[in-house]
Amino acid sequence: MGILIKNIIEKLILPHQTVGDPDFETTLPLTEVVTAIFYGLKTGC
């Protein structure tokens, strides 16, 4: 699976991601969250 570029995550994955409450501000960018999830799946951590 190689490293996913931030632009690819924003164009292909985030449009399908539900954000939840519109008044809720995230403390991390969603691209970093998606990258961390894929890293965990890849490494098995």
N, CA, C and O atoms as a printed pandas DataFrame, in Angstrom:
     atom_number atom_name residue_name chain_id  residue_number  x_coord  y_coord  z_coord
0              1         N          MET        A               1    0.859   -1.164    0.000
1              2        CA          MET        A               1    0.000    0.000    0.000
2              3         C          MET        A               1    0.892    1.210    0.000
3              4         O          MET        A               1    0.309    1.822    0.894
4              5         N          GLY        A               2    1.636    1.805   -0.263
5              6        CA          GLY        A               2    2.454    2.980   -0.160
6              7         C          GLY        A               2    1.823    4.065    0.700
7              8         O          GLY        A               2    0.724    3.913    1.233
8              9         N          ILE        A               3    2.528    5.119    0.809
9             10        CA          ILE        A               3    2.050    6.238    1.610
10            11         C          ILE        A               3    0.985    7.002    0.821
11            12         O          ILE        A               3    1.189    7.332   -0.347
12            13         N          LEU        A               4   -0.124    7.273    1.451
13            14        CA          LEU        A               4   -1.171    8.050    0.793
14            15         C          LEU        A               4   -0.865    9.528    0.926
15            16         O          LEU        A               4   -0.601   10.025    2.021
16            17         N          ILE        A               5   -0.901   10.219   -0.185
17            18        CA          ILE        A               5   -0.637   11.654   -0.195
18            19         C          ILE        A               5   -1.876   12.383    0.328
19            20         O          ILE        A               5   -3.008   11.951    0.114
20            21         N          LYS        A               6   -1.631   13.494    1.015
21            22        CA          LYS        A               6   -2.716   14.274    1.619
22            23         C          LYS        A               6   -3.784   14.643    0.591
23            24         O          LYS        A               6   -4.975   14.602    0.899
24            25         N          ASN        A               7   -3.378   15.000   -0.612
25            26        CA          ASN        A               7   -4.351   15.382   -1.646
26            27         C          ASN        A               7   -5.245   14.212   -2.030
27            28         O          ASN        A               7   -6.438   14.398   -2.271
28            29         N          ILE        A               8   -4.681   13.009   -2.090
29            30        CA          ILE        A               8   -5.471   11.827   -2.443
30            31         C          ILE        A               8   -6.492   11.537   -1.354
31            32         O          ILE        A               8   -7.642   11.208   -1.644
32            33         N          ILE        A               9   -6.070   11.660   -0.098
33            34        CA          ILE        A               9   -6.991   11.436    1.019
34            35         C          ILE        A               9   -8.128   12.442    0.957
35            36         O          ILE        A               9   -9.289   12.075    1.137
36            37         N          GLU        A              10   -7.807   13.716    0.704
37            38        CA          GLU        A              10   -8.835   14.758    0.661
38            39         C          GLU        A              10   -9.813   14.549   -0.487
39            40         O          GLU        A              10  -11.003   14.824   -0.331
40            41         N          LYS        A              11   -9.342   14.070   -1.637
41            42        CA          LYS        A              11  -10.210   13.924   -2.805
42            43         C          LYS        A              11  -10.996   12.623   -2.822
43            44         O          LYS        A              11  -12.139   12.606   -3.277
44            45         N          LEU        A              12  -10.408   11.527   -2.333
45            46        CA          LEU        A              12  -11.043   10.223   -2.488
46            47         C          LEU        A              12  -11.675    9.659   -1.221
47            48         O          LEU        A              12  -12.648    8.910   -1.309
48            49         N          ILE        A              13  -11.153    9.993   -0.052
49            50        CA          ILE        A              13  -11.630    9.368    1.179
50            51         C          ILE        A              13  -12.517   10.310    1.987
51            52         O          ILE        A              13  -13.602    9.914    2.412
52            53         N          LEU        A              14  -12.083   11.536    2.204
53            54        CA          LEU        A              14  -12.833   12.446    3.067
54            55         C          LEU        A              14  -14.229   12.803    2.571
55            56         O          LEU        A              14  -15.106   13.039    3.401
56            57         N          PRO        A              15  -14.485   12.858    1.265
57            58        CA          PRO        A              15  -15.873   13.134    0.853
58            59         C          PRO        A              15  -16.861   12.065    1.321
59            60         O          PRO        A              15  -18.055   12.344    1.428
60            61         N          HIS        A              16  -16.390   10.852    1.602
61            62        CA          HIS        A              16  -17.257    9.773    2.050
62            63         C          HIS        A              16  -17.301    9.661    3.570
63            64         O          HIS        A              16  -18.063    8.862    4.113
64            65         N          GLN        A              17  -16.494   10.451    4.249
65            66        CA          GLN        A              17  -16.408   10.413    5.709
66            67         C          GLN        A              17  -17.447   11.350    6.310
67            68         O          GLN        A              17  -17.538   12.514    5.921
68            69         N          THR        A              18  -18.225   10.846    7.250
69            70        CA          THR        A              18  -19.159   11.719    7.944
70            71         C          THR        A              18  -18.404   12.444    9.049
71            72         O          THR        A              18  -17.587   11.842    9.747
72            73         N          VAL        A              19  -18.671   13.710    9.204
73            74        CA          VAL        A              19  -17.946   14.533   10.163
74            75         C          VAL        A              19  -18.650   14.564   11.509
75            76         O          VAL        A              19  -18.002   14.759   12.537
76            77         N          GLY        A              20  -19.942   14.378   11.523
77            78        CA          GLY        A              20  -20.684   14.393   12.780
78            79         C          GLY        A              20  -21.348   15.733   13.014
79            80         O          GLY        A              20  -21.886   16.337   12.086
80            81         N          ASP        A              21  -21.313   16.195   14.238
81            82        CA          ASP        A              21  -21.951   17.444   14.628
82            83         C          ASP        A              21  -21.266   18.621   13.939
83            84         O          ASP        A              21  -20.049   18.765   14.062
84            85         N          PRO        A              22  -21.999   19.460   13.223
85            86        CA          PRO        A              22  -21.377   20.590   12.515
86            87         C          PRO        A              22  -20.767   21.632   13.453
87            88         O          PRO        A              22  -19.899   22.399   13.034
88            89         N          ASP        A              23  -21.203   21.675   14.714
89            90        CA          ASP        A              23  -20.649   22.650   15.649
90            91         C          ASP        A              23  -19.375   22.153   16.325
91            92         O          ASP        A              23  -18.726   22.905   17.053
92            93         N          PHE        A              24  -19.011   20.888   16.089
93            94        CA          PHE        A              24  -17.838   20.299   16.729
94            95         C          PHE        A              24  -16.590   20.590   15.913
95            96         O          PHE        A              24  -16.545   20.299   14.718
96            97         N          GLU        A              25  -15.583   21.161   16.547
97            98        CA          GLU        A              25  -14.303   21.434   15.887
98            99         C          GLU        A              25  -13.327   20.318   16.235
99           100         O          GLU        A              25  -13.138   20.004   17.410
100          101         N          THR        A              26  -12.709   19.719   15.228
101          102        CA          THR        A              26  -11.726   18.676   15.496
102          103         C          THR        A              26  -10.399   19.316   15.881
103          104         O          THR        A              26  -10.066   20.407   15.418
104          105         N          THR        A              27   -9.650   18.628   16.731
105          106        CA          THR        A              27   -8.347   19.150   17.141
106          107         C          THR        A              27   -7.246   18.700   16.187
107          108         O          THR        A              27   -6.178   19.311   16.139
108          109         N          LEU        A              28   -7.497   17.638   15.431
109          110        CA          LEU        A              28   -6.545   17.142   14.441
110          111         C          LEU        A              28   -7.182   17.200   13.062
111          112         O          LEU        A              28   -8.394   17.032   12.927
112          113         N          PRO        A              29   -6.365   17.439   12.035
113          114        CA          PRO        A              29   -6.915   17.362   10.680
114          115         C          PRO        A              29   -7.345   15.924   10.372
115          116         O          PRO        A              29   -6.673   14.975   10.777
116          117         N          LEU        A              30   -8.452   15.765    9.665
117          118        CA          LEU        A              30   -8.952   14.430    9.370
118          119         C          LEU        A              30   -7.989   13.636    8.495
119          120         O          LEU        A              30   -7.998   12.406    8.530
120          121         N          THR        A              31   -7.157   14.324    7.708
121          122        CA          THR        A              31   -6.173   13.602    6.900
122          123         C          THR        A              31   -5.160   12.881    7.786
123          124         O          THR        A              31   -4.721   11.782    7.446
124          125         N          GLU        A              32   -4.786   13.478    8.908
125          126        CA          GLU        A              32   -3.857   12.820    9.826
126          127         C          GLU        A              32   -4.510   11.623   10.507
127          128         O          GLU        A              32   -3.853   10.611   10.754
128          129         N          VAL        A              33   -5.786   11.734   10.805
129          130        CA          VAL        A              33   -6.510   10.625   11.428
130          131         C          VAL        A              33   -6.572    9.444   10.464
131          132         O          VAL        A              33   -6.322    8.305   10.856
132          133         N          VAL        A              34   -6.906    9.715    9.203
133          134        CA          VAL        A              34   -6.983    8.651    8.202
134          135         C          VAL        A              34   -5.611    8.021    7.995
135          136         O          VAL        A              34   -5.505    6.799    7.889
136          137         N          THR        A              35   -4.563    8.834    7.936
137          138        CA          THR        A              35   -3.207    8.312    7.776
138          139         C          THR        A              35   -2.831    7.417    8.955
139          140         O          THR        A              35   -2.220    6.366    8.760
140          141         N          ALA        A              36   -3.185    7.817   10.169
141          142        CA          ALA        A              36   -2.877    7.015   11.350
142          143         C          ALA        A              36   -3.636    5.688   11.328
143          144         O          ALA        A              36   -3.086    4.658   11.718
144          145         N          ILE        A              37   -4.884    5.701   10.881
145          146        CA          ILE        A              37   -5.659    4.461   10.790
146          147         C          ILE        A              37   -5.020    3.508    9.792
147          148         O          ILE        A              37   -4.862    2.323   10.084
148          149         N          PHE        A              38   -4.649    4.012    8.614
149          150        CA          PHE        A              38   -4.009    3.155    7.618
150          151         C          PHE        A              38   -2.648    2.657    8.084
151          152         O          PHE        A              38   -2.264    1.529    7.777
152          153         N          TYR        A              39   -1.916    3.481    8.819
153          154        CA          TYR        A              39   -0.629    3.056    9.358
154          155         C          TYR        A              39   -0.821    1.906   10.353
155          156         O          TYR        A              39   -0.077    0.925   10.333
156          157         N          GLY        A              40   -1.815    2.039   11.210
157          158        CA          GLY        A              40   -2.105    0.969   12.162
158          159         C          GLY        A              40   -2.506   -0.322   11.482
159          160         O          GLY        A              40   -2.097   -1.403   11.906
160          161         N          LEU        A              41   -3.310   -0.221   10.421
161          162        CA          LEU        A              41   -3.709   -1.413    9.679
162          163         C          LEU        A              41   -2.529   -2.056    8.968
163          164         O          LEU        A              41   -2.435   -3.281    8.892
164          165         N          LYS        A              42   -1.628   -1.228    8.446
165          166        CA          LYS        A              42   -0.477   -1.738    7.705
166          167         C          LYS        A              42    0.525   -2.413    8.632
167          168         O          LYS        A              42    1.055   -3.473    8.298
168          169         N          THR        A              43    0.792   -1.822    9.778
169          170        CA          THR        A              43    1.825   -2.339   10.672
170          171         C          THR        A              43    1.283   -3.356   11.667
171          172         O          THR        A              43    2.054   -4.113   12.258
172          173         N          GLY        A              44   -0.011   -3.383   11.854
173          174        CA          GLY        A              44   -0.599   -4.312   12.807
174          175         C          GLY        A              44   -0.547   -3.830   14.239
175          176         O          GLY        A              44   -0.758   -4.617   15.162
176          177         N          CYS        A              45   -0.274   -2.566   14.444
177          178        CA          CYS        A              45   -0.206   -2.008   15.801
178          179         C          CYS        A              45   -1.580   -1.682   16.328
179          180         O          CYS        A              45   -1.712   -1.204   17.454
